[in-house]
Amino acid sequence: SIEAFTGRPPGSLLPTPIAGGADLTARLGGSLNEPIADATINAPALEVGTADGIGLSADVSYSPRALTISRADLTWEQARAHVDGRVGLGDNQPIDLRLSADNLDVGELLQAANQGDVPASGMLTARGTVGGTTTRPVAMITAQGSNLVAYEEQIGSLNADIRLDGREVILDQLVIEKPQPDQPGRLMATGTYRLDDKTYTFDLQSQDLKLVGLLLPGDKRLRGNVQQLAARGAGSVESPEATVDLDIDAVEIDASQVGRVVVKGTVKNKEATIAAAAERFNLNADALIALARPWPATVNLRAENLDLAALPLPATTAEKMSRLQGQVRATVEASGNLTEPEHGQATVTLEAFDGSWNGRPFAIASPSPI
């Protein structure tokens, strides 16, 4: 691997392991004061993460003034990436590079990044140029995606324009066009990131977005109409700040009707505050989560006149519960670390119940901890 060759510990240079053999042919010339070199590199079978069979070939020239890349080609399965151009060596020297990438398979990219268990697919392409100087590089990259799918939900197409201006990365636009039965939905985003102080801004908005059959854990399907998905933030990696608003109507999980769900979240002072409500069940929840391991959290859930008949229970459980009918008012207070949920603590208080058991009415009028 590169790290073994340079004597560095694993993971110190690259987030994903790279290994494999390479042939290097070089012709040296010039003088001791101004050496020059022409080199051909051929590495036909590199391993990147869990992906293998990645080929790299390049023709490069070196002089004290510049590094010239006549061509650099990377291949893997049907994917192709190419770079050519010139980079000046030294302070404030000009850069002139052109790059392209075609037929990038999303699933294979995830595999190369050791994320092959993420159920996503689709194809990506990109075109770009790098100019400016070594002191202040300027880059422009345009990326497109097609036939994108994640968790068995059709995501559709993606178009993004990204710039590098000196030490700032700028997302001018990211637009996802999502195919849907009646009309397409859209997800739009912009943002910035400063490399020096690691500060960021972002804005995300949805339009006519729907979930047609998103796959959840347990092979369940989530459907719903996204009335609003809005997120914006301005902070830093060390002290993140953001707000998120989600309003999704006609929610279904498999055949169970959930109705409207509203979630509002705020990130500030290294904490995330979340408020959620499910109107159909008269449920409200609040959570406070610290943004550092072990992610300590407190959750408060309140049911206000919850109709037991409205609960989306499995058929076998619903049949057993059919003998119990009525409305309940209760609270749940829970706390613990998200890294160890099995060690958390919870207190359930049944404040009131008005209903029947096997047709016989009964009521609870005073709080009863469980």
Disulfide bonds with the S-S distance in Angstrom:
none
